[in-house]
Amino acid sequence: MTEVVDRTSSSNRVAAETAATTQPVEPAPTVDVAALGELLLGKWAHIRHTARDLAGRPEVHKIEGLTHTEHRKRVFGQLKYLVDNNAVHRAFPTSLGGSDDHGGNIAGFEELVTADPSLQIKAGVQWGLFGSAVMHLGTKEHQDKWLPGIMSLEIPGCFAMTETGHGSDVASIATTATYDEATQEFVINTPFRAAWKDYIGNAAEDGLAAVVFAQLVTRNVNHGVHAFYVELRDPDTKEFLPGIGGEDDGIKGGLNGIDNGRLHFTDVRVPRTSLLNRYGNVAPDGEYTSPIASPGRRFFTMLGTLVQGRVSLDGAAVAASKVALTTAIRYAAERRQFNASSPTDEEVLLDYQRHQRRLFTRLATTVAASFAHEQLLEKFDDVFSGRHDTDADRQDLETLAAALKPMSTWHALDTLQECREACGGAGFLIENRFASLRADLDVYATFEGDNTVLLQLVAKRLLADYAKEFRNVDFGVLARFVAAQAADVAINRTGLRQVAQFVADTGSVQKAALALRDEEGQRTLLTDRVQSMVAEVGSALKGANKLPQHQGAALFNQHQDDLIEAAQAHAELLQWEAFTEALGKVGDPGTLRVLTWLRDLFGLSLIEKHLSWYLMNGRLSMQRGRTVGAYINRLLVKIRPHALDLVDSFGYGPEHLRAAIASGAEKERQDEARGYFQAQRASGEAPAEEKSLLALKGRKSS
């Protein structure tokens, strides 16, 4: 196989190529690819290495062009391959053959996206949702009874939460589980079509059992959503058991290796002990008890135990972005088009400013998202290992996951599309995987929590934290705060801040650029935007809870878009802070310098993205605002010699990329073409260009 790149010297190679046109003032920095790679791999680097080795094997790779029936069969067989290779056990109890390693489990699982996203998600359904629900919502009795079969794949299962009529609003699902004291059984019903469980992985063909979420009713009291273990099919015939029916969801926009389907229940009886009763129990006489008195808190606690789905999607989306950028940047470093600066040689795509803008800004965001994901994963492991498992820790974990999952999944879709376009027609070929990966990742934006709804959850948490600041303050303190806010608004909106900033800049573009590239300057701008947006919405919604319900809802709805914008700004700040904190772990000076440029590119890209807000709210002067784009362009030039090293540090080999245009074939084609024309010119046999003859004729006539 053709070597993709020289991984040890790409910085020096590109620097040498450009030395003729750019004379560095000081020695150019180099990137320690290996050390940066380990930093990006994070705390569970050893597990990621093992998982990547597995994901690189042909046995688990997606085969393009299969029918959905063939793809489903292949993926189910691959689940058995994962079991045989001890790839699914890490999060389960050591007493059952697991490792009790929750962070390591997610780290390994998300690497499967490079093999086949269908395999990753189907494995997630089996062990990350179905198995985890039994483990975290059930008791040791439930774990001992069902987890061995779930771990071995003897019991393929479903996670039956979403309904046709209710997805993100889980609290309002309509499936019921009513307790019958006479038989000590729960009777499960889907009372109408909208209550059918829908889009359920493993439901169409493979699932023998399911964890079914339903409203628990006993003694004519609804105690809210609880989980029940329900057998679906006869293990021998694979036919539905009495009272259970279903449909195949059919062909989807992507992830067609998963047999998504619908389930419905008519008077299906399960034993009282099928209730996964860690957080709520029903005694034989029908009495309901729970260690959590508040129904609302109980509901969120139960759902919070399943947050790992969002955590894993965040990491998988980052991995997919890394794969796409590695392919696109390697191709752009080899592909030539237009001879703008030479009469003979065409330009490498990666030397064009616009191409750098398209790819490097997304590269910077991907690295930021990678470092933020590592923080999320460590927080997840702290909570689920029990090291830091307070109610506040769980709320922080849920909020962090709800903030980062939307950002990384939207970013992955945007990156895959931009990389596809940046590679032209070659990018559209399935053999180069952009189109296939984008189709498979499309649903990441709406499952395990719709992205927009998740950001609304984050916004509500931000508002709650904002309100706490003033819950117990006296009138004088509050009045001073309001006065300060009013003064701040007056300064910003009358232009006084712009004037002051303009004077400070003293007409110097260089000074303006220095202020923007300063770490504290970026932090101030990004933080101020979040705080200002939250304060503004908080002030607008003050007292909404005291209004009649319909008026309060109407007022909230008037500011919903502002809320979601604030949450998104908060998530962007989290990513920037994670990137900045990671810089403190870099020991090599050259790597630190290049990564700092990349962090600055991320921060300034955010400021440029929201430049209208900064200008309208007086946070930037018009003069300083004009320098943002210019400084970004200067950063692109600095990052250009290191682009190959940066994507090499992601650590994905040809067995993970599996893209023809990242194999070095394009360089071979370009070298062949250049050699042909060079030989033709050297031989004197190259035909004369018509425009050259006309130019010569014009000079002679004059």
C-alpha positions in Angstrom: 0.0 0.0 0.0 1.2 3.5 -0.8 2.4 5.4 2.3 -0.1 8.1 3.1 2.3 10.7 4.4 5.7 11.1 6.0 4.3 11.5 9.6 7.6 12.6 11.1 8.5 15.4 8.9 5.4 17.0 7.2 5.9 20.3 9.0 9.6 20.6 7.9 8.7 19.5 4.4 6.0 22.1 3.9 8.2 24.8 5.6 11.0 24.0 3.2 8.6 24.3 0.2 7.5 27.7 1.3 10.8 29.0 2.4 11.5 30.6 -1.0 8.5 32.9 -0.7 8.3 33.5 3.1 11.4 34.2 5.2 10.6 33.5 8.9 11.8 35.9 11.5 12.6 33.1 13.9 12.8 29.3 13.5 9.5 27.8 12.6 7.9 25.7 15.4 7.4 22.0 14.9 4.7 19.7 16.2 5.5 16.7 18.3 2.9 14.5 16.6 3.2 11.5 19.0 2.9 13.5 22.2 0.0 15.6 20.8 -1.7 12.3 19.8 -1.5 10.9 23.3 -2.8 14.2 24.7 -5.8 14.0 22.4 -6.4 10.3 23.3 -6.9 11.4 26.9 -7.1 9.5 30.2 -8.2 6.2 28.5 -5.6 6.2 25.8 -4.8 2.6 26.3 -8.4 1.6 25.8 -8.7 3.8 22.7 -5.6 2.1 21.2 -7.2 -1.3 21.7 -10.6 -0.1 20.4 -9.0 1.4 17.3 -7.1 -1.8 16.6 -10.5 -3.6 16.7 -12.2 -0.9 14.6 -9.5 -1.2 12.0 -10.2 -4.9 11.2 -12.1 -5.8 8.0 -14.5 -8.0 10.0 -16.2 -4.9 11.5 -16.0 -2.6 8.5 -19.1 -1.3 6.7 -19.5 -2.7 3.2 -21.1 -0.1 1.0 -23.9 -1.1 -1.4 -25.5 -3.8 0.7 -29.2 -4.0 0.9 -30.6 -3.0 4.2 -31.5 -6.6 4.9 -27.9 -7.7 4.1 -26.5 -4.9 6.2 -28.7 -5.8 9.2 -27.5 -9.4 9.1 -23.9 -8.4 8.9 -24.1 -6.0 11.8 -25.8 -8.5 14.0 -23.0 -10.9 13.3 -20.5 -8.2 14.1 -22.1 -7.8 17.6 -21.1 -11.4 18.2 -17.6 -10.5 17.0 -17.4 -7.7 19.6 -18.5 -10.2 22.4 -15.8 -12.7 21.3 -13.2 -9.9 21.4 -14.2 -8.7 24.9 -15.2 -5.3 23.6 -18.6 -4.9 25.4 -17.9 -5.8 29.0 -16.1 -2.8 30.4 -19.0 -1.0 32.1 -20.6 -4.1 33.7 -20.0 -5.3 37.2 -16.8 -7.2 37.9 -18.9 -9.9 39.6 -20.4 -10.7 36.2 -17.1 -10.5 34.3 -17.1 -6.8 33.6 -14.6 -4.1 34.6 -16.7 -1.4 36.3 -14.9 1.0 34.0 -17.5 3.4 32.9 -15.3 6.1 31.2 -13.2 3.5 29.5 -16.3 1.8 28.2 -17.5 4.9 26.5 -14.0 5.7 25.2 -13.8 2.3 23.5 -17.4 2.3 22.2 -17.2 5.7 20.4 -14.2 4.5 18.3 -16.5 2.0 16.6 -17.9 4.9 14.5 -14.9 4.6 12.3 -15.7 1.0 11.5 -19.5 1.4 10.8 -21.8 3.8 12.6 -24.6 1.2 12.4 -22.4 -1.2 14.4 -21.6 1.5 17.0 -25.3 2.4 17.5 -26.6 -1.2 17.5 -23.9 -2.0 20.1 -25.1 1.1 22.0 -28.7 -0.1 21.9 -27.7 -3.6 23.2 -25.2 -2.7 25.9 -25.3 1.0 26.3 -29.2 1.4 26.6 -30.8 -2.0 27.1 -28.1 -3.4 29.3 -27.4 -0.2 31.1 -31.1 0.3 31.9 -31.1 -3.1 33.6 -27.9 -2.4 35.4 -28.7 1.2 36.6 -32.5 1.1 37.1 -32.7 -2.5 38.4 -31.4 -4.1 41.6 -28.7 -6.8 42.0 -31.5 -9.4 41.6 -32.3 -8.0 38.1 -28.6 -7.7 37.2 -27.8 -11.3 38.2 -30.8 -12.6 36.3 -30.5 -10.8 33.0 -27.2 -9.2 32.6 -25.2 -12.3 31.8 -27.5 -13.0 28.8 -27.4 -9.4 27.7 -23.6 -9.3 27.9 -23.2 -12.5 25.9 -25.9 -11.5 23.3 -28.0 -14.5 24.3 -30.7 -11.9 25.0 -30.7 -9.2 22.2 -32.8 -6.4 23.5 -34.5 -3.1 22.9 -34.7 0.2 24.8 -38.4 1.1 24.3 -38.8 4.7 25.5 -39.7 6.9 22.5 -43.2 6.9 21.2 -44.6 8.0 17.9 -46.3 10.9 19.7 -43.7 11.7 22.3 -39.9 11.8 21.7 -38.1 14.4 23.7 -41.0 14.8 26.2 -40.5 11.5 27.9 -42.6 12.5 30.9 -45.7 12.6 28.7 -45.4 9.1 27.1 -48.8 7.4 27.1 -47.9 3.7 27.5 -49.3 2.5 30.9 -48.3 -0.3 33.3 -51.2 -0.8 35.7 -50.7 -3.0 38.7 -53.2 -5.8 39.3 -53.1 -6.7 43.0 -55.0 -10.0 42.5 -52.3 -11.5 40.2 -49.4 -9.4 41.4 -48.7 -8.4 37.8 -48.4 -5.2 35.8 -50.6 -4.9 32.7 -49.0 -3.0 29.9 -51.0 -1.2 27.2 -50.4 1.3 24.4 -53.9 2.8 24.4 -53.7 4.5 21.0 -51.5 4.6 17.9 -49.5 7.6 19.0 -48.4 5.6 22.1 -46.7 2.9 20.1 -43.0 2.6 20.8 -41.2 3.9 17.7 -37.8 4.1 16.1 -36.7 1.3 18.5 -33.4 -0.4 17.6 -33.6 -4.2 17.5 -37.4 -4.0 17.5 -38.0 -5.0 13.9 -36.2 -8.4 13.9 -33.6 -9.2 16.6 -35.0 -8.1 20.0 -36.1 -10.9 22.3 -36.8 -8.6 25.2 -37.1 -4.9 26.0 -36.9 -2.4 28.8 -40.2 -0.7 28.3 -40.9 2.8 29.8 -44.4 3.3 30.9 -46.6 5.3 33.3 -46.8 3.3 36.5 -50.3 3.2 37.9 -51.2 1.5 41.2 -54.2 2.0 43.4 -55.4 4.4 40.8 -52.5 6.7 41.2 -50.0 7.5 38.4 -46.5 7.6 39.8 -44.9 8.6 36.5 -42.5 7.0 34.1 -40.8 3.8 35.2 -39.0 1.0 33.4 -40.1 -2.6 33.1 -38.3 -5.7 31.7 -40.6 -7.3 29.1 -40.0 -10.4 27.0 -41.0 -9.7 23.3 -40.4 -12.8 21.2 -40.2 -16.6 21.5 -36.5 -17.4 21.4 -37.0 -20.3 19.1 -39.6 -19.1 16.6 -38.8 -15.3 16.9 -42.5 -14.7 16.8 -44.0 -12.0 19.0 -45.5 -13.2 22.3 -49.3 -12.8 22.9 -50.4 -9.2 23.2 -47.3 -7.8 21.5 -47.2 -6.6 18.0 -44.9 -4.5 15.8 -43.8 -3.1 12.5 -40.5 -2.6 10.7 -39.6 1.1 10.3 -38.0 0.1 6.9 -35.3 1.9 5.1 -34.0 5.1 6.7 -31.8 8.0 5.6 -28.8 6.2 7.2 -27.9 3.6 9.8 -29.6 0.9 7.8 -27.6 -1.9 9.6 -30.0 -1.4 12.5 -33.5 -3.0 12.5 -35.5 -0.1 13.9 -39.1 -0.8 14.4 -42.4 -0.1 16.3 -43.8 -2.0 19.2 -47.3 -2.0 20.7 -48.8 -3.8 23.7 -52.4 -5.0 24.5 -53.0 -6.3 28.0 -49.4 -7.7 28.2 -48.9 -9.1 31.7 -45.5 -9.1 33.4 -44.6 -10.2 37.0 -44.4 -7.5 39.7 -40.7 -8.3 39.9 -40.2 -7.1 36.3 -40.4 -3.5 37.5 -36.8 -2.2 37.6 -37.3 -0.9 41.0 -34.1 0.9 42.1 -35.9 4.2 42.4 -39.5 3.1 42.8 -41.1 -0.1 44.1 -44.6 -1.6 44.3 -45.3 -4.0 47.2 -47.5 -7.1 46.6 -50.5 -5.2 48.0 -50.0 -2.4 45.5 -48.3 0.2 47.9 -45.8 2.4 46.0 -42.6 3.5 47.7 -39.5 5.4 46.5 -36.3 6.6 48.1 -36.9 9.9 46.2 -40.0 11.7 47.5 -40.3 14.3 44.7 -41.9 12.8 41.5 -40.0 15.3 39.4 -36.7 14.7 40.9 -37.3 10.9 40.8 -38.0 11.1 37.0 -34.9 13.1 36.3 -32.8 10.8 38.4 -34.0 7.8 36.5 -33.3 9.4 33.2 -30.0 10.8 34.4 -28.7 7.2 34.8 -28.9 6.9 31.0 -26.9 10.0 30.2 -24.1 7.9 28.8 -25.9 7.8 25.4 -25.4 11.5 25.0 -21.8 11.3 26.2 -20.9 8.6 23.7 -22.6 10.4 20.8 -20.5 13.5 21.6 -17.3 11.5 21.4 -18.4 9.6 18.3 -19.3 12.8 16.5 -15.8 14.2 17.3 -14.2 11.0 16.0 -16.2 11.3 12.7 -15.1 14.9 12.3 -11.4 13.9 12.8 -11.7 11.2 10.1 -13.3 13.6 7.6 -10.7 16.3 8.2 -7.8 13.9 8.0 -9.0 12.8 4.6 -9.9 16.3 3.3 -6.6 17.9 4.5 -4.4 15.2 3.1 -6.2 15.4 -0.2 -5.9 19.2 -0.3 -2.2 18.9 0.4 -1.8 16.9 -2.8 -4.5 18.0 -5.2 -3.5 20.8 -7.6 -5.7 23.2 -9.5 -5.0 26.4 -11.4 -1.6 27.8 -12.1 -2.1 31.2 -10.5 1.4 31.9 -9.3 3.4 29.9 -11.9 3.3 29.5 -15.6 3.9 25.8 -15.3 2.9 24.4 -11.8 -0.6 24.4 -10.5 -1.4 25.4 -7.0 -2.0 22.9 -4.1 -5.6 23.4 -2.9 -4.4 23.8 0.7 -2.5 26.9 -0.3 -5.7 28.8 -1.2 -6.9 31.0 1.6 -10.5 30.1 1.2 -9.7 26.4 1.3 -7.8 27.0 4.6 -10.8 28.9 5.9 -13.1 26.0 5.1 -10.9 23.3 6.7 -8.7 24.9 9.4 -11.6 26.7 11.2 -13.3 23.3 11.4 -10.1 21.7 12.5 -9.8 24.1 15.3 -13.4 23.5 16.4 -12.8 19.7 16.2 -9.8 19.9 18.5 -11.8 22.1 20.9 -14.6 19.6 20.9 -12.2 16.8 21.5 -10.7 18.4 24.6 -14.2 19.3 25.9 -15.4 15.7 25.3 -12.5 14.4 27.4 -13.6 16.7 30.3 -17.2 15.4 29.9 -16.0 11.8 29.9 -14.0 12.3 33.1 -17.0 13.9 34.7 -19.2 11.0 33.6 -16.7 8.5 35.0 -16.4 10.4 38.3 -20.2 10.2 38.8 -20.8 6.6 37.6 -17.8 5.2 39.5 -19.2 6.8 42.7 -16.1 9.0 43.3 -18.1 12.2 42.9 -21.8 11.2 42.9 -23.8 13.9 44.6 -27.0 15.3 43.3 -25.1 18.4 42.2 -22.5 16.3 40.3 -25.3 14.5 38.4 -27.0 17.7 37.5 -23.6 19.1 36.3 -23.0 16.0 34.2 -26.5 16.1 32.6 -26.1 19.8 31.8 -22.6 19.4 30.4 -23.7 16.4 28.2 -26.8 18.4 27.1 -24.6 21.3 26.1 -21.8 19.5 24.3 -23.8 16.8 22.4 -25.6 19.3 20.2 -22.4 21.2 19.4 -20.4 18.2 18.3 -23.1 16.4 16.4 -24.1 19.6 14.4 -20.4 20.3 13.9 -19.8 16.7 12.6 -22.6 17.1 10.0 -21.3 20.5 8.9 -17.7 19.2 8.8 -18.6 16.2 6.7 -20.5 18.3 4.2 -17.8 21.0 3.9 -15.1 18.3 3.6 -17.2 16.6 0.9 -17.5 19.9 -1.1 -13.8 20.7 -0.5 -12.9 17.4 -2.2 -15.1 18.2 -5.3 -16.5 15.3 -7.2 -14.1 12.8 -5.5 -15.8 13.8 -2.2 -19.1 12.7 -3.5 -17.9 9.1 -4.3 -19.0 6.6 -1.7 -15.5 5.2 -1.7 -14.3 8.3 0.1 -17.0 8.0 2.8 -18.1 11.6 3.3 -21.6 11.0 2.0 -22.0 7.7 3.7 -20.8 9.0 7.1 -23.0 12.1 6.8 -26.1 10.0 6.1 -25.3 7.7 9.1 -24.6 10.6 11.4 -27.6 12.7 10.4 -29.9 11.2 13.1 -27.3 11.9 15.8 -28.7 15.5 15.9 -32.1 14.3 17.0 -31.7 11.0 19.0 -30.6 10.6 22.6 -32.2 14.0 22.9 -33.1 16.4 20.1 -30.3 19.0 20.0 -32.6 22.1 20.2 -34.5 20.6 23.2 -31.2 19.8 24.9 -30.0 23.3 24.6 -33.3 24.5 26.1 -32.6 22.2 29.1 -29.1 23.9 29.4 -30.7 27.3 29.2 -33.1 26.5 32.0 -30.2 25.4 34.1 -28.4 28.7 33.3 -31.5 30.6 34.3 -31.8 28.6 37.6 -28.2 29.4 38.5 -28.7 33.0 37.6 -31.8 33.2 39.8 -29.9 31.6 42.8 -27.5 34.5 42.8 -30.2 36.8 43.9 -32.6 34.5 45.8 -31.4 35.6 49.2 -29.9 39.1 48.6 -31.4 42.2 50.2 -33.0 45.0 48.2 -30.0 47.2 48.4 -27.7 44.7 46.8 -30.3 43.9 44.1 -30.9 47.5 43.4 -27.2 48.1 42.9 -27.0 45.2 40.5 -29.9 46.5 38.5 -28.3 49.9 38.4 -25.0 48.4 37.2 -26.9 46.5 34.5 -28.6 49.7 33.4 -25.4 51.6 33.3 -23.7 48.8 31.4 -26.6 48.9 28.8 -26.3 52.6 28.6 -22.6 52.6 28.0 -22.8 49.8 25.4 -25.8 51.1 23.5 -24.9 54.8 23.4 -21.6 54.0 21.8 -19.4 55.1 24.7 -17.6 51.8 24.8 -16.9 51.9 21.1 -15.5 55.4 21.5 -13.3 54.3 24.4 -12.1 51.3 22.5 -11.4 53.4 19.4 -9.2 55.7 21.5 -7.4 52.8 23.0 -6.6 51.4 19.6 -5.2 54.8 18.5 -5.9 53.9 14.9 -3.5 50.9 15.1 -4.8 47.7 13.4 -1.9 45.8 15.1 -3.0 46.9 18.6 -6.5 45.8 17.8 -5.3 42.4 16.6 -3.1 41.9 19.7 -6.1 42.6 22.0 -8.2 40.0 20.2 -5.6 37.3 20.2 -4.9 37.7 23.9 -6.3 34.8 25.9 -7.9 37.0 28.5 -9.4 39.2 25.7 -11.0 36.2 24.1 -12.2 34.9 27.4 -13.8 38.2 28.4 -15.6 38.5 25.1 -17.0 35.0 25.1 -17.9 35.0 28.8 -19.5 38.5 28.6 -21.7 37.3 25.8 -23.1 34.4 27.8 -23.6 36.4 31.0 -25.3 39.2 29.2 -27.6 37.0 27.2 -28.6 35.0 30.3 -29.1 38.2 32.4 -31.2 39.8 29.7 -33.5 36.8 29.4 -33.6 36.3 33.1 -34.8 39.9 33.6 -37.4 39.4 30.9 -38.8 36.3 32.5 -38.7 37.5 36.1 -42.0 36.7 37.8 -43.1 34.4 35.0 -43.8 31.6 37.5 -46.3 33.8 39.3 -48.4 34.4 36.2 -51.3 32.2 35.1 -50.0 29.1 33.3 -51.0 30.2 29.8 -49.5 33.7 30.3 -46.2 32.3 31.8 -45.9 29.9 28.8 -46.6 32.7 26.3 -43.9 34.9 28.0 -41.4 32.0 27.9 -42.2 31.2 24.3 -41.5 34.9 23.4 -37.9 34.4 24.6 -37.3 30.7 23.6 -35.0 31.6 20.8 -32.9 33.9 23.0 -32.7 31.1 25.6 -31.3 28.6 23.1 -28.9 31.2 21.7 -27.6 31.7 25.3 -27.2 28.0 25.8 -25.3 27.7 22.6 -23.0 30.5 23.6 -22.4 28.8 26.9 -21.5 25.5 25.1 -19.1 27.4 22.8 -17.4 28.9 25.9 -17.1 25.4 27.5 -15.3 24.2 24.4 -13.0 27.2 24.3 -12.2 26.8 28.0 -11.4 23.1 27.6 -9.0 23.9 24.7 -7.3 26.6 26.8 -6.9 24.3 29.8 -5.5 21.6 27.6 -2.7 24.0 26.5 -1.4 23.9 30.1 -0.7 20.2 29.6 1.5 20.7 26.5 5.2 20.5 27.3 6.8 20.8 23.9 7.3 24.6 23.0 6.7 24.1 19.3 3.5 22.1 19.8 2.3 24.6 22.4 2.8 27.5 20.0 1.0 25.8 17.1 -1.9 24.7 19.4 -2.2 28.2 20.7 -2.6 29.5 17.2 -5.3 26.9 16.7 -7.0 27.9 19.9 -6.9 31.5 18.8 -8.4 30.5 15.5 -11.3 28.8 17.3 -11.9 31.7 19.6 -11.7 34.4 16.9 -13.9 32.3 14.6 -16.6 32.3 17.4 -16.2 36.1 17.7 -16.5 36.5 13.9 -19.5 34.2 13.8 -21.3 36.4 16.4 -19.7 39.7 15.3 -23.1 41.4 14.8 -23.9 40.8 18.5 -20.6 42.2 19.7 -21.1 45.3 17.5 -24.8 45.8 18.3 -24.2 45.5 22.0 -21.1 47.6 22.1 -18.6 44.9 23.0 -16.4 45.7 20.1 -15.8 48.9 18.2 -16.3 48.9 14.5 -12.5 49.3 14.0 -11.6 46.4 16.2 -14.4 44.3 14.6 -12.8 44.9 11.2 -9.6 43.3 12.4 -11.1 39.9 13.4 -11.2 38.5 9.8 -7.8 39.9 9.0 -6.2 38.3 12.0 -7.9 35.0 11.3 -6.4 35.1 7.8 -2.9 35.6 9.4 -3.5 32.6 11.6 -4.4 30.5 8.6 -0.9 31.2 7.1 0.8 30.2 10.4 -1.2 27.0 10.7 -0.7 25.9 7.1 2.7 24.3 7.5 1.5 22.2 10.4 -1.9 21.1 9.0 -0.7 17.6 8.1 0.9 17.1 11.5 -2.2 18.2 13.3 -4.4 15.7 11.5 -1.7 13.0 11.8 -2.0 13.5 15.6 -5.6 12.2 15.5 -4.0 8.8 15.0 -6.3 7.3 12.4 -4.6 5.1 9.9 -5.7 4.0 6.4 -7.6 1.1 8.0 -9.8 3.7 9.7 -10.0 6.3 6.9 -10.6 3.8 4.1 -10.7 6.7 1.6 -9.1 6.4 -1.8 -8.2 10.1 -1.9 -6.3 9.8 1.4 -4.1 6.9 0.2 -1.5 8.9 -1.6 -2.9 8.0 -5.0 -3.6 11.7 -5.8 0.1 12.6 -5.2 1.1 9.8 -7.6 -1.3 11.2 -10.2 -0.1 14.8 -9.8 3.6 13.7 -9.9 2.9 11.8 -13.1 1.2 14.7 -14.7 3.9 17.2 -13.7 6.6 14.8 -14.9 4.8 14.4 -18.3 4.7 18.1 -18.9 8.2 18.7 -17.7 9.5 16.1 -20.0 7.5 17.5 -22.9 8.9 21.0 -22.3 12.4 19.7 -21.9 12.2 17.9 -25.2 11.1 21.0 -27.1 8.1 19.1 -28.5 5.5 20.9 -26.4 3.0 22.6 -28.7 3.0 26.4 -28.6 0.1 28.0 -26.8 -2.1 30.2 -29.1 -2.3 33.0 -26.6 1.5 33.1 -26.4 1.8 33.4 -30.2 -0.8 36.2 -30.3 1.1 38.0 -27.6 4.4 37.6 -29.5 2.7 38.8 -32.7 1.4 41.9 -30.8 4.8 42.8 -29.6 6.3 42.6 -33.0 3.7 44.7 -34.6 4.2 47.4 -32.0 
